[in-house]
Every structure is written in C-alpha cells, then in structure tokens.
Amino acid sequence: MSQSKSGRKERKLDKYLKKSNEPKIPSSLPVIPMRSNNVVFPGTVVPFFVGREKSLIALEKAMEEKNGYLFLVSQKDITIEEPVVNDMYQVGSISRVLQIAKLPDESYKVLVEGIERARIRKVLKTEEYFEFEVEILKPRYRKTKKMEALMRKVKETAVSYFSITKKIPQEALMALEDLSDPNRFADFVASMIPGKLQFKQQLLETVHPVKRLEKILKFLMEELEIVRIEEELDKKVKEKIEKSQKEYFLREKLRAIQEELKEEEDVEIKEVKERIEKGNYPEYVKEKAKKELGRLEKMSPYSAEATVVRTYLDWILSLPWNEKTEDRMDINEAKKILEKNHYGLDRVKERILEFLAVRKISKNLRAPILCLVGPPGVGKTSLGRSLAEAVGRKFVRMSLGGLRDEAEIKGHRRTYVGAMPGRIIQMIRRAGTKNPVLLLDEIDKMGISFQGDPAAALLEVLDPEQNKEFVDHYLEVPFDLSDVVFVVTANVLYTIPPALIDRMEIIEIPGYTDNEKYRIATGYIIPKLLKEYNLEGRIKITPSAIKKIINEYTREAGVRNLSRSIERIIRKAALKIVGGDKEVKVTTKDLETYLENPPYRDEERLNEPTVGVATGMAWTPYGGTIILVESAVLPGKGHLILTGQMGDVMKESARIALSLSRKICGSEHKEVFEESDIHIHVPEGAVPKDGPSAGVTMVTSIVSAVTRKKVRNDIAMTGEITLRGRVLPVGGIKEKIMAAVRAGIKGVILPKSNEPSLKDVPKDILDKISVRFVENIDEVLKEVLL
C-alpha cells in the first residue's frame, strides 16, 4: 500500500518536472505590438527592442506569470506611438523569451523564439497593457509528392537568390538541407527573405504550408530575376569605369609627351595668366589667383576639382576690385532729381544732400548706412533708387524678406558642391563697381534657422569699421565694402537685433497726410500712369474725386492702395475711350461706378456721446488708427473680464485702470465694484492689440460705465496710466493725430511729456484739430465726461 502511494507521488513529481521543462502555452497572453518590418515566424529566433511603457509591462507579466510566453503581433502602421487593438493585425506569433538585456537608454533588447502562429480570439486588457485570449492555428496536411517537389524548387531558388545577394550566411543555407517538415521549412524560408511588412504578414496568416510555399516561390523567382538584371547593370557600369580609367591613363601619358616635347601652354591657362597680369587687382588678389592657377595646371582638365578652380578664378577675376563711378557733385542737380521722384520725405533728402556736400569737401568720407523705417507704401524702396540716381551711382537691390541662411550673406565654403559667393558679393559683381548704392530691402523680415542667423552675418557688412575687409567664405580674400552706400528698409524696428540697429543711421518715414497724398496723386501718380497708358490729356479726375478716394477708399499710411485705385479708374476709363468716348471725366458721383462702394465711412467715430465708450488712438506698422474702448457693468462678484485679443501689456494696463477707477469713483460707487463684474472690450476682436497707450482711455471708459456719465465722441485720447493717476508719454504721436483727423475727431488729449513730438506733425493737420496736454487722469475726465 505504501509502495503504491509512493509510486503515485513519484508519477506526480515526474509530471510536474516535465511541466517545468516544457510549460504549457497559456490561453491568454500579454501582447507586445511590433513596430518593425520583422515578423516573428514559428521556429525562428528573433531579437527586438522594447521601450514603450505598455510593452515593458507586458514583458514583465510574461516573465512573472506566463513562463516567458507572450503574443507578438505587428502594427499595421509602425509610426503610431500608442496603438489600439484596431491598429494591430489579427494573426501573430506566440513566442517565448530566451534572453533579456538592458540598454543604456533604459530600453530592453529581447531575444525570443517563435512557437506557434495564433489568432486573436478575445481582448482581455487594454489599459495598463494589452492581454488577449488567443487561438493556436495548427495546419492540417499530409506530405505528398507535390509538396516534396515544391519544397525542392523553393530550396533551389532560395539558394540561387542568396548566393547572388550574399545577404544570408552559408550556415543558414546549409540549415535548409536539414529541414524536412514542410511547415517548419516554409516558416524558416519566410523569415530569411526580404519583403514589406504586408507581404510577410500574409505569409504568417497563410496556415497551410503548400499555399505558403507557393507564395514564397513566386516572390523568390521575381526577386531572382530583378537581382540578375541588377548584376548585369553592375557589370556594364564596371566596364565603363574601367574604360574611363584607361582613357585617364592615356590622357596623362599624352600630357607627359606634350611636356616632353615642350608644347605650348594650354590656351585657357594662358588667357587666365594674361587677365591676372593686365587686370587692375590688388596684390593679395593676384597672389591668390596665381596660387589657384598653379593648382589648375597640375590637375587633369577633366577632373571635378578643376571645374571648381575654374569657377573660383572666374569669380575672383570678374569682381570690380578697384572700379568706381564718379559721384555727381552738383548738389542742385541732385536736389532736382530727388524732388522729381518723391514728394515730402525732407529728412531723407536732406541727409543725402549732406553726404554729397561733405563728399565734395573730403574724399575720405565713409559711405553712410541709412535705415529707412516706415509703414508700407511710403516710398522707402523707390527712395534708394532715387538716391543712386541723385549721386550718380549704380543701383542694386537685395531682398532680405524670409532669409534664413547665413550663407546667403557670406557665401558657402568651396568644400561644398555647387558653392557660390554670398549675395552681397553677387550684387557687387552685378553692379560692376565697388561703390554702388546697395538696397537691403525688408531687413525686419529676416528669420533664424539651424543654418545660422543672417542678421549676425550682416553685422560685419554694415559696420564701417569692419566692412572695408569683408571676407566672403567663398572668396577667402577681403573685399572693401566701405565705399558702398547701404540703404536698409524696414516696417518696424523691434524685430531687428539691437546690435544691428546700433550700426545704422535710423531715419523714420511717417505716413503721409491727406494733403500730401493729394499732392502725390496729382503731381506724381496720375501723370505717371497716364503716360504709361498713353492717355495724356484724355482722362481727367476732379480734385474732389481724388480727395474722396483718399478719405473713403484708401485709408493707409502710404500711397500704394491709392495708386492701385487710380490705376483701376484709368483702366476702366480706357475701356470707355476704346468704346468711342474721346475724353473721360471722373467726378465724385462716378467713383462708385469705377471703384464700387467705398470700404471706409465715418463709422469709426461715434455719432453721439455714449456711456461706457471712450475713443482712443493707436499706432500700427501701417500708420495710426482710432480705437473704441467699451466698458460694461454686469452682475457678478467684482471680476474683470477682458476681450478683444489684448496682449500682456494691455491686460496689465486694464488692471491698473480698474484699480485707479475704484479709487476715483470712491465710496459712493463701492458696491458697484464689489457686486458687479467690469467687462472691457476693444473692437475689432480679430485684430491683436498690445501696448500701454490705451491706459487713459480704459480709465475713462470704466469711470463712465460706473458713474453713468456720457463720454464725448469728438475727443480722442492716448497715454499710459499709473496707479497714482499720472499720464505718461507714448509713441507714434504724429500717426495717431493723423488718424484722428481722418476719422473726423475735433480734439485730442495727449500726455504733457509728448509736447515736443508735435513738431513732427504737419501744420495743415494741426490746423484741423485742437490738442490738449495733460499730466494726470483728473484733467482727462474733466475734459471728456459730460
């Protein structure tokens, strides 16, 4: 009895030991979605990397709870970082972990052996990690002669393919001979062949070995044909290379014979030598050119390096190292040219004439570096051309808008394929002189990228102390830029680095007044367009029509839209002339026919005094504008609500305005602030706004809304506010006053500290508006609250 019990215990122990050696595959397994093109086939050993959190947890569960078994299934799109169940194929491989190694980047390298192919039956877990219930896919087949023949054909084709490509070691090919099981044989070959993920997944999903072998055979035969074609092409290329090497050898031999016979020098080399000797070049340029020419003589004329040297010599010898144009010293003539091309812009014209006057006295004067800053359409770019015409120099223009590469300024080094000098040197070569007027347009639109900062590269170009020895990376020799008159244009200054601003003479060009626009239209734009269209004397636009175009069709700081509108009128008038009219007269009544409805009316200005709405003034890169600040008192808990796309500085101004308004309104209105919300809105909501200059306007609007006192609609204001109620100075006074006049405002309130700024405002503008200077908010409220 005891023996039989002992025997039973031994059999249970034996069974347990057998299980530990060959553990049973669990029906539910942790899942790792594969992100590579490798598919794990049964019977193959594959390494892969695990780094995602869900995959690491699944690996831990497999080792701790599933005897190292896990389910590997490929992702349909390997770029997806966090896949869901629908992102995985339905068929994968049950695999067993053989080895795990931890890598320095905290990921793991795992070596697994494919055991069985299986299909997802049920999804068990998806949150912390994936766990599926799987169904093992066992093929049912019997070995036939057809299957044996198919195995032999696959084996033969595979050996031929891998013998040519040499991508599989010889030991793996020898292993093919030892495999007799069709199922294992098919999986082994499938794991070795290349192919896309979708094709390998098809092979994994094909359970029957015969169908699997047929697909593998078709793929191998197609690949074998392609590989043989590639082998033939490689052979032809190799023959061509050998032929070119033979030709090179023969040419070198011929060259040696020519040197032996003391043949005359190559014509090209001789021409370059003559250019160096006869050209007006500095000594260091001649030395550099001779050195490069010596290198060229030793090279094969057909080599790639010889082409690079030839291009370099062509560049260095075609630059105007000493060529200059004579400046026009007749100041009166220069003044006539400037007046002919541009109306107004007195400061810029005066600066150009100053340069000519001093140049007439001293020849050693450095060329100026002018930066013209102003809104679009005021004539900054065309002013550079007029400057060149006035001083009698060549004019070249270089646009900096969108420039992101430092090499665009300083060139590429010759080590790069297709290297060229920077655009500064290119412009100098195009001008043909070393003292042109070089316009650097839109300097405020430059950007920064991984290729460098072009603004930093311009520091050397625009520095009078450094640009006399400007070294382009391509030329590798200094070029003197000190005689170049640099004219830089920008719409705003805040996007330009301070170090660059420090190197330039800033001249601000404000927007034109309506009177200036009228004179520009009648004296410049209309005569120019009529001449271009060959319609002189046949089209007349009345003065009142021109003024209406300025006021109601083209509210802008410059005259670009004004020019477009007049050109549109002339085109439509030309259509009438072609239709039979001898002469066309355009009056204010005709404008809606030519230009449709005017986009601007007097809607910016309030029609009557209103509670809670104050009129402010703002500066934009395109000129001045007026803004309405609206305040409303709503039931609430003393919160401040801000809308209208305000920037951080403007939001701070609003908070200061609220605190100051509580102080001004006093205890009489204390409950309003405590039991109500104050909502401040600045139309238009789609336009971003920022800056401190709306402080006084916000205080006025809030005080009006709380006290229910109306605000005058014919007075606009600007100024930064403090908690003590002081009104601090702001910028853009000229543009703001001009905007107020355009909107029909009768008076403006300005900070007392801005009084000197009035000298920049044209007299005809000041005659149309009254100006009141204030030092504190009490003066403002006394003036505007009714």
C-alpha positions in Angstrom: 0.0 0.0 0.0 2.8 2.4 1.0 4.7 1.4 -2.1 1.8 2.2 -4.4 1.3 5.6 -2.7 5.0 6.3 -3.1 4.7 5.3 -6.7 1.8 7.7 -7.3 3.8 10.6 -5.7 6.7 9.8 -7.9 4.5 10.0 -11.0 3.0 13.4 -9.9 6.5 14.7 -9.3 7.7 13.4 -12.7 4.7 15.2 -14.4 5.5 18.4 -12.5 9.1 18.2 -13.6 8.1 17.7 -17.2 5.8 20.7 -17.0 8.7 22.9 -15.7 10.8 21.9 -18.7 8.1 22.3 -21.3 5.5 24.6 -19.8 2.0 24.6 -21.4 1.1 27.6 -23.5 -1.5 29.7 -21.6 -4.7 30.5 -23.4 -4.4 34.3 -22.5 -1.1 36.1 -23.1 0.4 39.5 -22.7 0.8 41.3 -26.0 3.6 43.4 -27.5 2.7 45.3 -30.7 5.8 45.2 -33.0 6.9 48.4 -34.6 9.4 46.9 -37.1 9.1 45.3 -40.5 10.3 42.0 -39.0 7.6 39.3 -38.5 8.3 36.5 -36.0 7.6 33.1 -37.6 7.3 29.9 -35.6 10.6 28.1 -35.3 12.7 31.2 -35.7 14.8 33.2 -33.1 14.4 37.0 -33.5 15.8 39.9 -31.4 13.8 43.1 -31.0 13.8 46.2 -28.8 11.2 47.1 -26.2 10.9 50.7 -24.9 7.2 51.7 -24.7 5.6 51.5 -21.2 2.8 49.2 -22.1 5.2 46.8 -23.9 7.6 46.8 -20.9 4.7 45.9 -18.5 3.6 43.2 -20.9 7.1 41.8 -20.9 7.2 41.8 -17.1 3.8 40.0 -16.9 5.1 37.4 -19.4 8.2 36.6 -17.3 6.4 36.7 -13.9 3.1 35.0 -14.7 3.2 33.3 -18.1 6.6 31.3 -18.0 8.1 33.7 -20.5 5.3 33.3 -23.1 3.9 36.3 -24.9 2.0 37.2 -28.1 3.8 39.2 -30.7 1.6 40.9 -33.3 2.7 43.5 -35.9 1.2 47.1 -36.1 -0.5 48.0 -39.3 1.2 51.4 -39.2 4.6 51.3 -37.4 4.6 55.1 -37.0 1.8 55.0 -34.4 3.2 55.6 -31.0 0.2 54.5 -28.9 -1.6 51.8 -30.9 -5.1 50.5 -30.1 -6.5 47.0 -30.9 -7.7 48.1 -34.3 -4.2 49.2 -35.2 -2.9 45.6 -34.9 -3.2 42.6 -37.3 -5.4 39.7 -36.1 -2.7 37.0 -36.6 0.6 37.0 -34.7 3.1 34.6 -33.2 3.2 33.0 -29.7 6.8 33.4 -28.7 8.9 32.5 -25.7 11.5 34.9 -24.2 15.0 33.4 -24.3 17.1 36.3 -23.2 16.7 39.9 -22.0 19.4 42.7 -21.9 19.0 46.2 -20.6 20.4 49.1 -22.7 21.9 52.4 -21.6 18.8 54.3 -22.8 16.5 52.4 -20.3 15.1 50.2 -23.1 15.5 46.4 -23.4 16.8 44.1 -26.1 14.8 40.9 -26.1 15.6 37.6 -27.8 12.5 35.4 -28.5 11.8 32.1 -30.2 8.6 31.8 -32.3 6.5 28.8 -31.1 3.1 28.9 -32.8 1.1 31.2 -35.1 -2.2 32.2 -33.4 -5.2 34.4 -33.9 -6.8 36.9 -31.5 -9.9 35.4 -30.1 -10.8 37.9 -27.3 -9.4 41.2 -25.9 -9.0 41.0 -22.2 -6.9 44.0 -21.2 -6.0 47.3 -22.9 -5.4 49.9 -20.2 -2.2 49.1 -18.4 -1.0 46.7 -21.0 -2.5 44.5 -23.8 -3.6 41.0 -23.0 -5.5 38.8 -25.4 -7.1 35.3 -25.4 -5.6 33.6 -28.5 -6.4 30.6 -30.6 -3.4 28.5 -31.9 -3.6 28.0 -35.7 -2.4 24.4 -36.4 -2.0 23.4 -40.1 -3.6 20.2 -41.2 -1.8 18.5 -44.1 -0.2 15.3 -45.3 3.1 15.1 -47.1 2.6 14.4 -50.8 4.9 14.2 -53.9 3.7 17.7 -55.0 4.7 19.1 -51.6 8.1 17.5 -51.8 8.7 18.9 -55.3 7.5 22.3 -54.2 10.0 22.2 -51.3 12.9 21.3 -53.6 12.0 24.1 -56.0 11.8 26.7 -53.2 15.1 25.4 -51.8 16.9 25.6 -55.2 15.5 29.1 -55.9 16.4 30.3 -52.4 20.0 29.0 -52.7 20.4 30.8 -56.1 19.0 34.0 -54.8 21.0 34.1 -51.6 24.2 33.1 -53.4 23.9 36.2 -55.6 22.8 38.7 -52.9 25.1 37.2 -50.2 22.7 38.5 -47.5 22.4 35.2 -45.7 25.4 33.3 -44.1 26.4 30.0 -45.5 25.4 28.2 -42.3 21.8 29.3 -42.8 21.7 27.9 -46.3 23.1 24.6 -45.0 20.3 24.5 -42.4 17.8 24.4 -45.3 19.1 20.9 -46.2 18.3 19.6 -42.7 14.6 20.7 -42.6 12.2 18.0 -43.8 9.0 19.3 -42.2 7.2 21.4 -44.8 5.6 23.7 -42.2 8.9 24.5 -40.4 10.7 24.7 -43.8 8.2 27.3 -45.1 8.5 29.4 -42.0 12.3 29.3 -42.0 12.5 30.5 -45.6 9.8 33.2 -45.0 11.9 34.6 -42.1 15.0 34.8 -44.4 13.6 36.5 -47.5 13.3 40.3 -47.7 9.9 41.9 -48.3 7.5 44.5 -47.0 5.6 44.1 -43.7 2.3 43.4 -45.5 3.8 40.5 -47.6 5.4 38.9 -44.5 2.1 39.3 -42.6 0.3 37.5 -45.5 2.8 34.6 -45.1 2.2 34.4 -41.4 -1.6 34.4 -41.9 -1.3 31.6 -44.5 -1.7 28.5 -42.3 -1.4 25.7 -45.0 2.3 25.1 -45.8 1.6 24.4 -49.6 -0.1 27.8 -50.1 2.7 29.4 -48.1 5.4 27.8 -50.2 3.7 28.8 -53.5 3.7 32.5 -52.4 7.3 32.2 -51.3 8.3 30.6 -54.6 6.6 33.3 -56.7 8.3 36.0 -54.6 11.8 34.4 -54.9 11.5 33.9 -58.7 10.5 37.6 -59.2 13.3 38.8 -56.9 15.9 36.5 -58.6 15.0 38.0 -62.0 15.5 41.5 -60.6 18.8 40.6 -58.9 20.1 39.1 -62.2 19.2 42.3 -64.1 21.0 44.4 -61.4 24.0 42.1 -61.7 24.2 42.7 -65.5 23.9 46.5 -64.9 26.7 46.4 -62.3 28.8 44.6 -64.8 28.2 47.2 -67.5 29.0 50.1 -65.1 32.2 48.4 -64.0 33.2 48.1 -67.7 32.5 51.8 -68.2 34.6 52.7 -65.2 37.5 50.6 -66.4 37.2 52.3 -69.8 37.3 55.8 -68.2 40.3 54.8 -66.1 42.0 53.6 -69.3 41.2 57.0 -71.0 42.5 58.9 -68.0 45.8 56.9 -68.1 46.2 57.6 -71.9 45.5 61.3 -71.4 48.1 61.5 -68.6 50.5 59.8 -70.9 49.7 62.2 -73.7 50.2 65.1 -71.3 53.6 63.8 -70.3 54.6 63.5 -74.0 53.5 67.1 -74.6 55.6 68.4 -71.7 58.5 66.4 -73.0 58.1 68.0 -76.4 57.7 71.4 -74.8 54.3 72.0 -76.4 52.9 75.5 -76.0 50.8 76.1 -72.9 47.1 75.4 -72.7 45.1 78.3 -74.2 42.8 78.6 -71.2 45.7 78.8 -68.7 47.4 81.4 -70.9 44.3 83.6 -71.0 43.9 83.5 -67.3 47.5 84.4 -66.8 47.0 87.4 -69.1 43.9 88.5 -67.1 45.9 88.4 -63.8 48.9 90.3 -65.2 46.9 93.0 -67.1 44.0 93.4 -64.7 43.6 96.1 -62.1 43.7 93.9 -59.0 45.2 94.3 -55.5 48.4 92.4 -54.9 46.8 89.9 -52.5 44.1 89.0 -55.1 46.8 88.4 -57.8 48.7 86.2 -55.4 45.6 84.1 -54.6 44.7 83.9 -58.3 48.3 82.7 -59.2 48.2 80.1 -56.5 44.9 78.7 -57.7 46.1 78.8 -61.3 49.2 76.8 -60.3 46.9 74.1 -58.8 44.8 74.1 -62.0 47.9 73.5 -64.2 48.7 70.4 -62.2 45.2 68.9 -62.4 43.6 66.9 -65.1 41.4 69.3 -67.1 38.5 66.8 -66.9 38.5 66.4 -63.1 35.7 67.8 -60.9 38.2 69.8 -58.8 39.5 71.6 -62.0 35.9 72.8 -62.7 35.7 74.2 -59.1 39.0 76.1 -59.5 38.0 77.5 -62.9 34.7 78.8 -61.4 36.6 80.4 -58.5 39.1 82.1 -60.8 36.2 83.4 -62.9 34.6 84.9 -59.8 37.7 86.4 -58.3 38.9 88.0 -61.6 35.4 89.4 -62.6 34.8 91.4 -59.4 35.3 95.2 -59.5 38.2 95.4 -57.0 39.1 99.0 -58.0 36.4 100.2 -60.4 34.4 103.1 -59.2 31.8 105.6 -60.6 32.3 109.3 -60.1 29.8 110.9 -57.7 27.7 113.7 -59.0 28.9 116.8 -57.1 26.2 119.2 -58.4 24.0 119.4 -55.3 21.3 121.5 -57.1 21.0 118.8 -59.8 20.8 116.1 -57.1 18.1 118.0 -55.3 16.1 118.3 -58.5 16.3 114.6 -59.1 15.1 113.9 -55.5 12.2 116.4 -55.8 11.2 115.0 -59.2 10.8 111.4 -57.9 9.4 111.9 -54.4 7.2 114.4 -52.6 8.0 115.3 -49.0 10.5 113.0 -47.2 12.5 116.1 -46.3 14.7 114.4 -43.6 15.9 111.7 -46.0 16.6 114.2 -48.9 18.4 116.5 -46.5 20.6 113.6 -45.3 21.5 112.6 -48.9 22.4 116.2 -49.8 24.6 116.5 -46.6 26.5 113.4 -47.8 27.2 115.0 -51.2 28.2 118.3 -49.6 30.7 116.7 -47.3 31.9 114.4 -50.1 32.6 117.4 -52.2 34.9 118.7 -49.5 36.5 115.4 -48.3 37.2 112.4 -50.5 37.9 110.2 -47.4 34.3 110.3 -46.2 32.8 106.9 -45.3 29.6 106.0 -47.1 26.5 106.3 -44.9 24.5 103.3 -43.8 20.9 104.5 -43.7 17.9 102.6 -42.3 14.6 103.9 -43.6 11.8 102.8 -41.2 8.1 103.4 -42.0 4.8 101.8 -43.0 4.3 100.1 -46.4 3.8 102.3 -49.4 5.6 105.5 -48.3 8.4 105.1 -50.9 11.3 103.5 -48.9 12.4 101.2 -51.7 12.0 103.7 -54.6 13.9 106.2 -52.5 17.0 104.0 -52.7 16.8 104.1 -56.5 16.4 107.9 -56.4 19.4 108.2 -54.1 21.5 106.3 -56.6 20.3 108.5 -59.5 21.0 111.6 -57.4 24.6 110.7 -56.6 25.3 109.2 -60.0 26.0 105.6 -58.8 24.8 102.2 -59.9 21.8 100.7 -58.0 21.3 97.1 -56.9 18.6 95.7 -54.7 18.7 92.7 -52.4 15.5 91.4 -50.7 16.1 90.1 -47.2 12.5 89.1 -46.5 12.3 85.4 -45.4 16.1 85.0 -45.5 17.1 82.3 -43.0 20.6 81.1 -44.1 23.8 82.9 -43.1 25.5 81.6 -46.2 23.1 83.8 -48.3 25.1 86.8 -46.9 28.6 85.4 -46.5 28.7 82.6 -49.1 29.5 78.9 -49.0 32.9 77.4 -48.5 34.4 75.8 -51.6 34.3 72.4 -50.0 30.6 72.2 -50.7 29.2 71.1 -54.0 27.8 74.0 -56.0 29.3 76.6 -53.7 28.9 80.3 -54.6 29.7 83.6 -53.1 27.1 85.3 -50.9 24.5 87.7 -52.3 26.4 90.8 -51.2 29.4 89.8 -53.5 26.9 88.8 -56.2 25.3 92.2 -56.1 28.7 93.9 -56.3 29.6 91.9 -59.4 26.3 92.7 -61.0 26.8 96.4 -60.3 30.3 96.3 -61.9 31.6 98.9 -59.4 32.8 98.8 -55.8 30.8 101.9 -54.8 27.1 101.2 -55.8 24.0 102.1 -53.8 23.0 98.7 -52.3 19.4 98.5 -51.0 18.8 95.8 -48.4 15.0 95.6 -48.5 12.8 94.3 -45.7 15.5 93.7 -43.1 12.9 93.3 -40.4 11.5 90.2 -42.1 14.6 88.0 -41.7 14.4 84.8 -39.8 16.7 82.3 -37.9 17.1 78.6 -38.7 19.5 75.8 -38.0 21.6 77.2 -40.9 22.6 80.2 -38.9 21.4 83.8 -38.2 21.7 86.1 -41.3 21.3 89.2 -39.0 24.5 88.2 -37.3 26.3 87.9 -40.6 25.1 91.4 -41.6 26.9 92.9 -38.5 30.2 92.8 -40.4 28.6 94.1 -43.6 27.0 97.1 -42.0 29.9 98.0 -39.7 32.1 100.8 -41.2 35.0 99.7 -39.0 34.8 96.1 -40.4 33.4 96.2 -43.9 36.5 97.5 -45.5 37.9 94.0 -45.1 34.7 91.9 -45.6 35.7 88.2 -46.2 33.2 86.1 -48.1 33.5 82.4 -47.3 33.8 81.5 -51.0 36.4 84.2 -52.0 38.6 83.7 -48.9 40.1 87.2 -49.6 39.0 90.5 -48.1 36.8 92.8 -50.3 36.4 96.5 -49.5 32.7 97.5 -48.9 33.5 100.8 -47.3 32.6 102.7 -50.5 29.2 101.1 -50.8 26.2 103.2 -49.8 23.9 100.8 -47.9 20.3 101.7 -47.7 18.3 99.5 -45.4 14.4 99.4 -45.3 12.1 98.1 -42.6 8.5 98.5 -41.5 9.3 98.1 -37.8 12.4 98.2 -35.6 11.5 95.8 -32.8 12.2 92.7 -34.9 15.8 93.9 -35.8 18.5 92.9 -33.3 19.8 95.9 -31.2 23.4 95.3 -32.3 22.3 95.7 -36.0 20.3 98.8 -35.2 23.3 100.3 -33.5 25.3 100.2 -36.8 22.7 102.1 -38.8 21.5 105.6 -39.0 17.8 105.4 -38.4 15.5 107.7 -40.4 11.8 107.3 -39.6 9.5 107.9 -42.5 6.0 108.6 -41.1 2.8 108.2 -43.1 1.6 110.9 -45.5 -1.1 113.4 -44.6 -4.2 113.6 -46.7 -2.9 116.9 -48.2 0.4 115.2 -49.0 -1.4 112.2 -50.6 -3.4 114.7 -52.7 -0.3 116.3 -54.0 1.4 113.0 -54.7 -1.7 111.8 -56.6 -1.9 114.9 -58.7 1.8 115.6 -59.2 3.2 112.0 -59.4 0.8 109.1 -59.6 -1.7 110.4 -62.2 0.8 111.9 -64.6 3.0 108.7 -64.4 0.0 106.3 -65.1 -1.4 108.5 -67.9 2.0 108.4 -69.6 2.3 104.6 -69.1 -1.2 104.1 -70.6 -0.6 106.7 -73.4 -3.7 108.6 -72.3 -2.3 112.0 -71.5 -5.0 114.7 -71.9 -7.8 112.2 -72.4 -8.7 111.3 -68.8 -9.4 113.9 -66.0 -10.0 113.1 -62.4 -11.5 116.0 -60.4 -9.8 117.2 -57.2 -12.9 116.3 -55.1 -12.9 112.8 -56.6 -9.2 112.4 -55.6 -9.9 113.6 -52.1 -12.9 111.1 -51.8 -10.6 108.3 -53.0 -8.1 109.2 -50.3 -10.7 109.5 -47.5 -13.2 106.7 -48.3 -11.4 104.2 -50.5 -7.7 104.1 -49.3 -7.2 104.8 -45.6 -3.5 103.9 -45.3 -0.2 105.4 -44.2 1.4 105.2 -47.7 0.0 105.6 -51.2 0.2 102.1 -52.6 -3.6 101.5 -52.5 -4.2 105.0 -53.7 -2.1 104.2 -56.8 -4.0 101.0 -57.3 -7.3 102.7 -57.1 -6.3 105.4 -59.6 -4.9 102.8 -61.9 -8.2 100.9 -61.7 -10.1 104.1 -62.7 -7.7 104.7 -65.6 -8.2 101.1 -66.9 -12.0 101.5 -66.8 -11.8 104.9 -68.5 -9.5 103.4 -71.2 -12.3 100.9 -71.9 -14.7 103.8 -72.5 -12.2 105.5 -74.8 -11.7 102.4 -76.8 -15.5 102.1 -77.0 -15.8 105.5 -78.7 -15.5 108.3 -76.0 -13.0 111.0 -76.9 -12.4 112.2 -73.3 -13.4 110.8 -69.9 -14.0 113.0 -66.8 -14.2 111.3 -63.4 -16.2 113.0 -60.6 -17.2 112.0 -57.1 -20.5 110.7 -58.4 -18.7 108.4 -60.8 -16.5 106.8 -58.2 -19.0 104.1 -57.2 -19.2 103.1 -60.9 -15.4 102.8 -61.1 -14.5 101.6 -57.6 -17.8 100.2 -56.3 -18.9 101.0 -52.8 -16.3 102.8 -50.6 -14.9 100.4 -47.9 -14.4 103.3 -45.3 -17.0 105.6 -44.0 -17.2 107.6 -40.8 -18.3 104.5 -38.8 -15.1 104.6 -36.7 -16.2 107.7 -34.9 -19.2 107.5 -32.6 -22.3 109.5 -33.8 -23.1 110.8 -30.3 -21.7 110.8 -26.7 -22.2 107.3 -25.1 -21.9 105.9 -21.7 -19.0 103.5 -21.2 -17.4 104.1 -24.7 -14.2 106.2 -25.0 -12.3 106.9 -28.1 -8.5 106.1 -28.1 -5.7 106.3 -30.6 -3.3 103.5 -31.5 -0.2 103.1 -33.6 0.3 100.2 -36.1 3.1 99.4 -38.5 0.8 100.7 -41.3 0.0 104.0 -39.7 -2.2 105.3 -37.0 -5.8 104.3 -36.2 -8.5 105.2 -33.7 -10.0 102.5 -31.4 -13.1 102.4 -29.2 -12.8 101.1 -25.7 -16.1 99.8 -24.4 -16.9 99.0 -20.7 -20.0 97.4 -19.3 -21.1 96.8 -15.6 -22.6 93.4 -15.2 -24.0 91.5 -12.2 -21.1 89.5 -10.7 -18.5 89.3 -7.9 -16.0 92.1 -8.8 -14.2 90.3 -11.6 -12.5 91.9 -14.6 -13.4 90.5 -18.0 -11.2 91.4 -21.0 -11.9 90.6 -24.6 -10.6 91.8 -28.0 -7.3 89.9 -28.3 -5.4 92.1 -25.8 -1.7 91.4 -25.3 0.0 91.0 -21.9 1.0 94.7 -21.5 -2.5 95.9 -22.5 -4.1 93.4 -19.9 -1.8 94.9 -17.2 -3.0 98.4 -18.3 -6.6 97.2 -17.9 -6.0 96.0 -14.3 -4.3 99.3 -13.4 -7.2 101.2 -15.0 -9.7 99.2 -12.9 -7.8 99.8 -9.6 -7.5 103.6 -10.4 -11.2 103.8 -11.4 -12.2 102.3 -8.0 -10.1 105.0 -6.3 -11.6 107.8 -8.5 -15.2 106.7 -8.0 -14.7 106.4 -4.2 -17.0 105.0 -1.6 -20.1 106.3 -3.4 -19.8 103.5 -6.0 -18.0 100.9 -3.9 -20.9 98.5 -4.1 -20.8 98.6 -7.9 -17.2 97.3 -8.0 -17.8 94.7 -5.3 -21.1 93.3 -6.5 -20.6 93.7 -10.3 -18.2 92.4 -13.0 -16.5 95.0 -15.2 -16.2 93.9 -18.9 -13.8 95.8 -21.1 -13.9 95.1 -24.9 -11.7 96.6 -27.6 -13.1 96.1 -31.1 -12.1 94.6 -33.6 -11.9 91.2 -31.9 -10.0 89.5 -34.7 -7.1 92.1 -34.5 -4.4 91.5 -31.9 -3.6 94.6 -29.7 -0.9 95.4 -27.2 0.9 98.3 -25.5 0.3 100.7 -22.6 -1.1 103.7 -24.5 -4.8 102.8 -24.0 -4.5 103.3 -20.2 -6.2 106.7 -20.1 -8.9 105.5 -22.5 -9.7 102.5 -20.3 -10.0 104.5 -17.1 -12.3 107.0 -18.9 -14.5 104.1 -20.2 -14.7 102.4 -16.8 -15.5 105.6 -14.9 -18.2 106.5 -17.4 -19.8 103.0 -17.2 -19.8 103.1 -13.3 -21.0 106.7 -12.9 -23.3 106.5 -16.0 -21.8 109.7 -17.4 -21.5 110.0 -21.1 -18.1 110.4 -22.9 -17.6 113.0 -25.6 -17.5 111.4 -29.0 -15.4 114.2 -30.7 -12.3 113.8 -28.5 -9.7 111.0 -28.8 -7.0 110.3 -26.2 -3.8 108.4 -25.7 -1.4 107.9 -22.8 0.0 105.4 -20.3 -1.6 105.5 -16.9 -0.1 104.8 -13.4 -1.8 103.8 -10.1 -1.3 107.4 -8.9 -3.2 108.7 -11.9 -0.2 110.2 -13.8 -0.3 110.2 -17.6 3.0 109.0 -19.1 4.3 109.7 -22.6 3.7 107.2 -25.5 5.0 106.9 -29.1 3.5 107.4 -32.6 2.0 110.8 -31.9 2.1 112.0 -35.5 0.4 108.9 -36.8 -2.2 109.0 -34.1 -3.1 112.6 -34.7 -3.4 112.0 -38.4 -5.7 109.0 -37.8 -7.9 111.2 -35.5 -8.2 113.9 -38.2 -9.0 111.2 -40.8 -11.8 110.0 -38.6 -13.3 113.4 -38.1 -12.2 113.9 -34.4 -12.3 117.5 -33.3 -9.7 117.3 -30.4 -7.1 115.0 -28.9 -5.7 114.6 -25.4 -2.0 113.9 -25.2 0.5 113.4 -22.3 2.3 116.6 -21.4 5.7 114.9 -22.0 4.7 114.4 -25.6 4.5 118.1 -26.4 7.9 118.1 -28.2 6.5 115.4 -30.6 4.1 118.0 -32.2 7.0 119.5 -34.2 6.8 116.3 -36.5 3.1 116.9 -37.2 2.4 118.9 -40.4 0.9 122.3 -39.8 -2.1 121.6 -42.0 -3.0 118.7 -39.8 -2.7 120.7 -36.6 -5.0 123.4 -38.0 -7.8 120.8 -38.3 -7.7 119.6 -34.6 -7.3 121.0 -31.1 -4.6 119.5 -28.9 -4.9 119.4 -25.0 -1.9 118.2 -22.9 -2.5 116.6 -19.5 -0.4 115.4 -16.6 -3.0 113.4 -14.6 -6.2 111.5 -15.2 -8.4 114.1 -13.4 -7.7 116.6 -16.2 -8.7 113.9 -18.8 -12.0 113.1 -17.0 -12.8 116.8 -16.5 -12.4 117.3 -20.3 -14.4 114.3 -21.7 -17.1 113.3 -19.2 -20.4 115.2 -19.7 
